[in-house]
Amino acid sequence: MNKKYEDILRKLFLIADVKINGDRPWDMKVHNPRFYGRVLKGGELAIGESYMDGDWDTDQLAEWAYKVTSAKLDRQAVGLSWQEKLHGLQARIINMQSKYRSYQVGKEHYDVGNDLYEHMLDKRMIYSCGYWRDGAGNLDEAQERKLDLICRKIGLKKGDSVLDIGCGWGGFLIYAAERYGINGVGISVSKEQVDYGRARSRGLPIEILFQDYREPIMDPKGGERKFDHAVSVGMFEHVGSKNYQTFMEIIAMRLKPKGLFLLHTIGQPTSQKTNSSWTHKYIFPNSQIPSLAQITKASEGILNIEDVHVFGMDYYPTLLAWHKNFNNNWNILKNLRGKDGDTKYDERFRRMWNYYLLGAAGMVKSQQLSLWQIVFSRGDISSGYQSVRQ
């Protein structure tokens, strides 16, 4: 039976110019014959899980992912497993990103350990696409260029108040406070991020709150607080299409007159209701990558789009830099212990994380993923908005 399954998969992967047990760097090397039946029965989810378990390898995982996603084998050739069908049905019936469920991604992904992110990210702990223009030579420079680009796009000046929805470890607000003299509030659903961000921003006019974006931010004088500007950098992927309009309404409510909002988000060319079942299970529970159509529909009649900046290919070097840092520091990470004394990051985690980073890099190269910075106003910028790129 394995031979029959093997023949089927060989033909399927050849559609993507990938050979099973071939000699090219992106070809697949199968180490366990259970791989064939496992993938045919389990679909896209099983491909990722079988990689995590060491059933197969490739010397160039990003290139493999580029070829497979370019050929759309994830949907057309391999098909959907029952787990994937169930995940899709859930997303259509219930709000996968409800206020209650929103904390799940904080606990399962961002709270996995600050030590992991310290050894993977840049010095400012920015977990979103860098801006590799204007001669950025490394990850630190690319991230600082991105942060400064955001500040200039929304026209920050000394004394401005800024709301950062999904503030991570506080990196943007710290940069904006140090370089532009702003004061700000950041919110996150990750306890680890909040504690870390509060410690890093001590002494700056920054407050970091552990809460969902739908919960009120109260002014000390009473009522909900309003801000000169707002940003959301790498968080919209957790909002979900059922909540996009609510998100835009909340932004509009929290902006002062003539305030600007910058949305920095991963995007995809078609409107979907879910991410892949592998990503949902192992990396970002309840996540959903938006399309431009979904974003514009959600903002219609609420916020005006002033500018759209596409630089999806900058995510490719960002992901490769994270992958390099992660693997260069693996000898440190694999020896870390949790509070219970057990190993925090084992070999299966290493393979899972590499599959996540390099798989995403391949999707960026195939243009199945992009990166957008969109500037919104409340429709009251009478002098017009001037786009910023450099």
N, C-alpha and C positions, 0 to 999 in steps of 0.2 A: 504493500500500500504506500509506503514511503516513496518508492520509486515513481509511482503515479503522481503523488503530490509534488515531488521534486520536478517532474517534467512540466507540470502546470505552472509552478512558480518560476521556473527558468524562462518559460515563454512570456509570462507576465512581466518580469523584470527586464527582459530584453526590449520591451516597449520603451523603457526609460534608458536604454543603452547601459544597463547594469547586468553583468554576468554573475551567476552564482559559481563560486570557486574559480573565477577568472583571475588573470594576472595583472590587470590594470589597478591603479591605486584605489579607485572608487568601487571596484568590484567587491562582492560579498564573499567572505570565507565562512562557510558553515562548519561549526565544530560539533554540533549535536543534531542527529537526524530527526529528532522530535520537532525541530524548527518547522519543517514543511507542513505537517498536519496542524501544528499549533497556529501557524499564520493563516492557513486556509480557513480554519474554523473561527479564529479570533480576530481577524482583520487587523486594522491599523493599531489597535491597542496591543495585540499580541506581538506585532513587530517590535514595538518599543520594549515590551516586557521581556521578549526573548533576547534582545540586545543587553538589557540589564542583567540577565541571567547568564550571559556569556555564550549563548547558543550560536551567535555569529559575530563577525567583526568586519571592519573595513579600514584600510589605511587612511582613507580620506572621507570621514563621516560627513563633513559639510558638503563636499562635492556629491556624495551619494544622495544626500537629502535634496540638493539642488536638482539632480536629475529625476528623482522620484516625484518631487512636487511639481516640477515642470511638466511631467507627463501625467500628473493628476492621478497617479496610481492609488493614492490614499482613498479616493472615492470611486473611481471608475473600475479599476482592475481587481483590487483585493476585496472590495465590498465592505459591508457593515456587519459587525458581530452583534449578537443580541445585547451585549453591554452597551454598545454604541447606539443601538436603536432605543434602548431604555433611557439613556442619557438625553437623546434628542427629544423623546417624548416628555421627559421631566421638564425640560426647558420650555416646552410649549404649554404645559399645563400649569406649572407653578412659577413663582418669581424666585429664580435661583439666586438673585442678588438682593433679597429683602434685607431690611435693617437688621433682623436677627441673624441671617445667614452671612452678612457682610463681614463679620468678625472671623469667620472660618479661614479665609485666606491669610489673615494676619497671623493666626495661630499656627497654621500648617506650613506656610511658606516663609513669611518674613520673620517669624519667631524661631525659625529652625536654629539660629545661632548667629549673634553678631560677629563671632570669630570667623565664621565662614565668609561673610561679606567683607570683613576687614582684609581678608587674604585674597579676595577676588576683585574688588572694586578699586576705584581711584582713591586718592588721599582724602577727598571730600565725601566719600561714600555716596556717590550719585548712581542710582540703579536705573538709568534710562539712557537712551541713545545719545552719544556725544556728537559734537559738530566738528568734523575733521576738515574744515576749510581753513583758508588763510594760514596754511603752513603748520597746522597742528601736528607735532611729531610724536606724541604719545598720548596715552589715555588721560592723564592729568590735564594736559593742555586742551584736549578735545572737550572735556567736560567743563572746564572753565570758560571756553569759548561759547559753549551752549548756554551756560548760566548767564553770561554777560549779554548774549544775544536776546535772551528772554527779558532781562532787565530793560534793554533798550527798546525792545518791541512794545512794551507797555509804558514806556516813558517814565521810568522811576526817577524820583527826585527826593532829596533829603526831607524827612518828615512824613513821607507817604506811609499809609497803612496798607498792608498786603495780607490777603488770605491765601494760604497754600493748602489746597485740598489733596490729601495723600502726600504729606510732606516728607515721608521716609525718615531718614535720620537727621533731618533738619538742614541738609546741605544747601539748598537754594536760599532759604531764609537767612542762614548765617552769612552766605556770600553777599546777599543783597544788603544786609545790615552793615557789614564791614565796608563794602565798596560804595554803597549808595545812601547809607544813613537812614534806612527805612525802619519801621517797627512792624511786627507781624504776628500772625497767629497761624500755626500749622496744626492740622488734624491728621490722625492716623488710626487705623484699627489694629495696629501691632503694638503690644505692650513693650516689646524689646526695643522697637524703634523709638517710642516715646521716651523711655528711660534714657536711652543713649543720646537722643537729640536734646533733651533737657540738660544733661551733663555737659554736652559740647557747647551749648548756647548760653551757658551761665554767664551773666554779666552783660548780655546783649538784650535789647528791648524786644524779646521774642518769647512767645508763650506757645507751648506745644501741648495739645489736648488729645486724650485717648477717647475718640468718639467717631461715630458715623457721620457722613456729610449731611444727613437729613436731620440730625439733632441740632437744636438751637445753639448759637454762640451768643451769650448774653453780654450786654454792655453793663459795666459797673453802675451806671446811672439808671439802668432799667431799659427793657426792650432789647430787641436783637441788634447785634452790632453790625454796622456797615463799614465797607472798606473802600479805599481809593482804587485799588486794583485787586485782581485775583488771578491765581495760576493753578493749574493742575497738571503735574508733570509725571506721566507714567502711571496714573491711577485710573483713568477712564476705562481701561480694559477690564476693570472689576465692577463697573456700574450696571451693565446689562441693558438690552434694548427695551425691556419693560419699564426701565427707570430713566431713560435718557431725557425725556421731556421734564420729569421732576427735577433732575439734575440741573437743567438749564433754567428752570423757574427759580430754583434756590440761588443760583449764581446771580440772576437778575435782581432778586430780592436783596442780596447782600452787597451789591455794588452801589456806590455813591454815584450821583449824576456825573456823566462824562468819564466814568471809570471804564477800564479795559480788562478783559479776561483773556488769558492765553491758555489754550488747551494743547498740550503736547501728548500725543497718543500714537501707539501702533495702530495701523489700519490695514484693511484688506480690500481687494477689489470688488467683492460680492457681499451682499448682505446675508449674514448667517444668524442663527439663534444660539449657537453654542461654539465652543472651541472643541478640539479633538478630545476624545474620551481619555486618551493617554495623558494629555496636558491637564485635564480636569482631575484625574485620579492622582497624579504624582507631583504636579508642579503648581498650578494655579486653580484650585477648586472654584467652581462657579464662574469662571472667567468667560469673557466674550470679546473678541476683537471687532470693533465697529467698522462699518463702511462709511464713505463720505455721504452717501444717500441717507443713511440712518442718522448721522449727525446733523445734516442740514434740515431734515424733516423734524427732528426733535427741537431744533432751535427756532424754527419758523414761527414768526409772530411773537417771539420772546426776546431773542437777541439778534443783532445784525452781524453778519460775517464781514469783517473788514479786510482780512488777509488770510491766504492759505499758502503755506510754505511746505514743499515736499522735499525731504532729503532721506528717503528710505535707505539708500545705499550706504549711508553713514553708519547704519546699524551693523553692517557686515564687519568692519574693523573693530567696532565696539565689542561685539560678541566674541570675536577672535581674541581680543585683548583680555576679556574676562576669562575665557577658556585658558589662555596662557598663564594668567595669574593663578587660577585655580589649580592647574596641574603643576606649576612650579612650586606651589606651596603645599602640595598634597602630602609630602613627608611630615609636615607639621600638623595638618588637619587630621590625618589618619590616626595620630597618636593622642588626640584630644579626648577627654573623658567627660561624660555628663555628671550630674549630681549623684546619680545612682552608681557611678563608677564604670558604666559600660561605655564602649567606644561610640562616639557621636556620629562619625562618618565612616561607614565601612566600604568595602569594595563595590558592593551593589549600588550604594549611594554615588560613588565616583562615576560609575558607568551611567547611571541615571542622569546625573548632572551634565556629563559630557554629551549625552544624547539630546538633552534639552538645549544646551548652548549651541552645539554645532548643527543640530536639526533646525533651530531657528535661523542660524546663519544661512543655511541652504535655502530656506524659504524666502529670506530676504533677497538672495541672489536670483531666485526664480520669479521674483516680484509677486509672490503670493502674500508677502507681508511688506508694508511700507511704514513710513513715519511721517506724521503731519504735525505741524504747529499751526494752529488756527487762532486768529485774534478776533474776538467778538467785542461789540459795544452794545449799549442799550439803545442805539439809534439816535444818540444826541451829540455826535461829534460833528458839529456844523462846519468846522474848518477842514474836515476830511482827514483820513488816516494815511500816513506815509509809510510804505513798506520798508522793512529793515532786513538786510541780508548779510551785510559785512560788519 
